[in-house]
């Protein structure tokens, strides 16, 4: 069986396989947006009897390890129709794309697994953890007041400084994704609201990405460069108390925010998140 690069004529088949395998439906009005996203992917597939049987998406990304940004090959959209499973098709695709990543100088690879055990067989291992903290309304207690201000934006109006804040924060942790402006708009913010905290000198030093719906506030990203920004952003969250029954925050596992709560005894959930693999040991070190 031959692995082939899938061009635009395969976009519809590619999305059909994704929708079947991952059990979701893309609305008609969203298809053009999805096709545009596929333009930035390298798509590889295997056909059997002139039908797409399995496919894989390779994304050219970057990831921070401390202050250094490494080229990273992101594996996504790995799918096979049931009648072709357990025939080694995904193994062949993974082996092929590892060679492709080596050619492109991508010394690391990361993916979000459907099965940790499956990808362990091919050299990927758990690398990051997702931390969710649930705070009931009764525990929305503000920190000490700060002198800065909050401004709200969306994906079309957010200030470019937001990206710089993220980069500065990301360099303090291992494994955070390097994002370009397109990724910010179409993958990170999308329909979320943006709140930016600026100190009394007007310097933006923190932000949150969030959504409020059905008396629940979900904070998908909480990024603060110092204690003042952390206080200001958390106080902004607490100002929503009359609208909410609960706040759910997605945090880096080492973020100190929950420790500072009035009552830190909150419901905290840790989930295995991304897996990583060194593609080229000699180039990596």
C-alpha positions in Angstrom: 0.0 0.0 0.0 1.3 3.4 -1.0 1.1 6.6 1.2 0.2 9.6 -0.8 0.0 13.4 -0.2 -3.6 14.4 -0.2 -4.3 17.6 -2.1 -7.4 19.8 -2.3 -9.4 17.3 -4.3 -9.3 15.0 -1.2 -10.5 17.7 1.3 -14.1 16.5 1.3 -13.1 12.8 1.7 -10.7 13.8 4.5 -13.4 15.7 6.5 -15.9 12.9 5.9 -13.5 10.4 7.4 -12.9 12.7 10.4 -16.6 13.2 11.0 -17.2 9.4 10.8 -14.3 8.5 13.1 -14.7 11.2 15.6 -18.5 11.3 15.5 -19.3 14.9 14.8 -20.9 17.0 12.1 -19.5 20.1 10.4 -22.2 22.6 9.5 -22.4 23.4 5.9 -21.5 27.1 6.6 -18.3 26.0 8.4 -16.9 23.9 5.5 -15.0 26.7 3.7 -13.3 27.6 7.0 -12.3 24.0 7.5 -11.0 23.7 4.0 -8.9 26.9 4.6 -7.4 25.3 7.7 -6.5 22.2 5.7 -4.4 24.4 3.4 -1.9 24.7 6.3 -1.7 20.9 7.0 0.3 18.3 5.2 -2.3 15.5 4.6 -1.2 12.0 4.1 -3.5 9.0 3.3 -3.7 5.5 2.2 -6.3 4.4 -0.4 -7.7 0.9 -0.8 -9.6 0.2 -4.0 -9.6 3.9 -4.9 -11.2 4.9 -1.6 -9.5 6.8 1.3 -9.1 4.2 4.0 -6.8 6.1 6.5 -5.3 9.5 6.9 -3.2 11.7 9.1 -2.6 15.5 9.4 0.9 16.9 9.9 1.1 20.4 11.3 4.3 22.5 11.3 4.3 24.1 14.7 6.7 25.3 17.4 6.9 24.6 21.2 8.7 26.3 24.0 11.2 24.4 26.2 12.3 27.2 28.6 13.5 30.2 26.5 14.1 28.1 23.4 11.5 27.5 20.7 11.8 24.1 19.0 10.3 23.1 15.7 7.5 20.6 16.3 5.5 18.3 14.1 2.0 18.1 15.4 0.1 14.9 14.6 -3.7 15.4 14.3 -6.8 13.9 12.7 -5.5 10.3 12.6 -8.4 8.2 11.4 -9.2 4.9 9.7 -12.6 3.5 8.6 -13.6 0.5 10.8 -13.3 -2.0 7.9 -9.6 -1.2 7.4 -8.6 -1.0 11.1 -5.9 -3.4 12.6 -4.2 -3.7 9.3 -1.2 -1.6 10.2 -2.3 1.5 8.2 -1.8 4.0 11.0 1.5 2.4 11.9 2.6 3.0 8.3 1.4 6.6 8.4 3.1 7.4 11.7 6.4 5.9 10.5 6.2 7.9 7.2 5.5 11.2 8.9 8.3 10.7 11.4 10.6 10.5 8.5 9.0 13.6 7.0 9.4 15.5 10.3 13.1 14.6 10.3 13.4 16.0 6.8 11.8 19.2 7.9 14.0 19.6 10.9 11.2 19.1 13.4 13.0 17.5 16.3 9.9 17.1 18.4 6.5 15.7 17.8 3.3 16.1 19.9 -0.2 14.8 19.7 -3.5 14.6 21.6 -4.1 10.8 21.9 -7.3 8.9 21.6 -5.5 6.1 23.4 -2.3 6.6 25.4 -1.4 3.0 25.2 -1.7 3.0 21.4 0.8 5.8 20.9 3.2 4.6 23.5 3.9 1.7 21.2 5.3 4.1 18.7 7.5 6.2 21.0 5.2 9.0 22.2 4.8 9.5 26.0 2.8 11.7 28.3 4.2 15.2 28.4 1.6 17.6 29.7 -1.4 17.6 32.1 -4.6 19.6 31.9 -5.8 21.1 35.2 -9.4 22.1 35.7 -10.5 23.9 38.9 -14.1 24.3 39.7 -15.1 27.2 42.1 -18.6 27.5 43.4 -20.3 30.9 43.6 -19.9 31.0 47.4 -16.1 30.9 47.0 -15.8 33.8 44.6 -13.9 36.0 47.0 -11.9 38.8 45.6 -8.2 39.3 46.3 -6.6 42.6 47.4 -7.7 45.5 45.2 -5.4 46.7 42.4 -5.0 50.0 40.7 -5.1 48.8 37.1 -7.9 48.4 34.6 -9.7 45.7 32.6 -10.5 46.0 28.9 -12.6 43.5 26.9 -12.1 42.3 23.3 -12.9 39.5 20.9 -10.8 37.7 18.2 -11.1 40.6 15.8 -10.2 43.4 18.2 -7.7 42.0 20.7 -4.4 43.9 21.0 -1.2 42.3 19.6 0.4 42.7 23.0 -1.7 39.7 24.1 0.6 37.5 22.0 3.7 38.9 23.6 2.2 38.4 27.1 1.6 34.7 26.2 5.1 34.3 24.8 6.7 35.7 27.9 4.5 33.4 30.1 5.1 30.4 27.9 8.9 30.7 28.3 8.5 30.0 32.0 7.1 26.5 31.4 7.9 23.6 29.2 5.7 22.4 26.4 3.6 25.5 25.6 2.7 26.0 22.0 4.2 28.9 19.9 1.2 30.5 18.2 1.0 32.8 15.2 -1.7 35.4 14.7 -3.9 33.0 12.6 -3.7 30.4 15.3 -4.7 32.9 17.9 -7.8 33.9 16.0 -9.0 30.6 14.6 -7.8 28.1 17.2 -7.3 29.9 20.5 -9.8 32.7 20.8 -12.4 31.7 18.2 -15.8 32.7 19.9 -14.3 33.4 23.4 -14.3 36.8 25.1 -10.9 38.4 26.0 -10.3 40.4 29.1 -6.9 42.2 29.4 -5.5 43.6 32.6 -3.3 46.8 32.4 -1.4 48.3 35.3 -1.7 52.0 36.3 1.0 52.9 33.7 -1.2 51.4 30.9 1.0 48.3 30.4 -0.9 45.1 29.6 0.4 42.4 31.9 -2.2 39.6 31.8 -5.4 38.3 30.2 -8.1 35.7 30.4 -10.0 33.9 27.6 -13.5 33.0 28.8 -17.1 32.3 28.1 -20.3 32.8 30.2 -23.3 30.7 29.5 -26.1 29.1 31.6 -24.7 30.6 34.9 -21.3 29.1 34.3 -18.1 31.0 33.5 -15.4 28.9 31.8 -12.0 30.4 31.8 -10.1 28.6 29.1 -6.8 30.5 29.6 -5.6 32.5 32.6 -2.3 34.2 31.9 -0.7 36.6 34.5 2.8 37.9 34.4 2.9 39.0 38.0 0.8 39.0 41.2 -0.9 42.3 40.4 -2.2 40.9 37.1 -3.3 37.8 38.8 -5.3 39.8 41.4 -6.8 42.0 38.8 -8.0 39.2 36.6 -9.3 37.1 39.4 -11.2 40.1 40.8 -12.7 40.6 37.4 -13.9 37.0 37.4 -15.4 37.5 40.9 -17.3 40.6 39.6 -19.5 38.2 37.7 -20.8 36.5 40.9 -24.4 37.8 40.5 -24.5 36.0 37.1 -23.0 32.7 38.1 -23.4 29.4 39.9 -19.8 28.2 39.2 -16.5 29.2 37.6 -14.4 26.6 35.9 -10.7 27.5 35.2 -8.2 25.7 32.9 -4.8 26.3 34.4 -1.2 25.2 34.0 -0.6 22.5 36.6 2.0 24.7 38.3 0.0 27.9 38.3 -0.3 29.2 41.9 -3.8 30.8 41.5 -5.8 28.0 43.4 -3.4 28.2 46.4 -4.3 31.9 46.8 -8.1 31.3 47.0 -10.0 32.2 50.2 -10.8 28.5 50.5 -8.3 26.5 48.4 -10.4 23.3 49.0 -11.9 23.3 45.5 -12.6 20.5 43.1 -9.5 20.0 41.0 -9.3 17.6 38.1 -6.1 16.6 36.4 -6.2 14.9 33.0 -3.4 13.5 30.9 -3.2 15.8 27.9 -0.6 15.9 25.2 2.0 13.2 24.4 5.5 14.0 23.0 8.2 12.2 21.2 11.8 13.2 20.2 12.0 12.7 16.4 15.8 13.2 16.0 17.8 12.7 19.1 21.1 14.1 17.7 19.5 17.3 16.4 17.5 17.8 19.5 20.5 17.7 21.9 
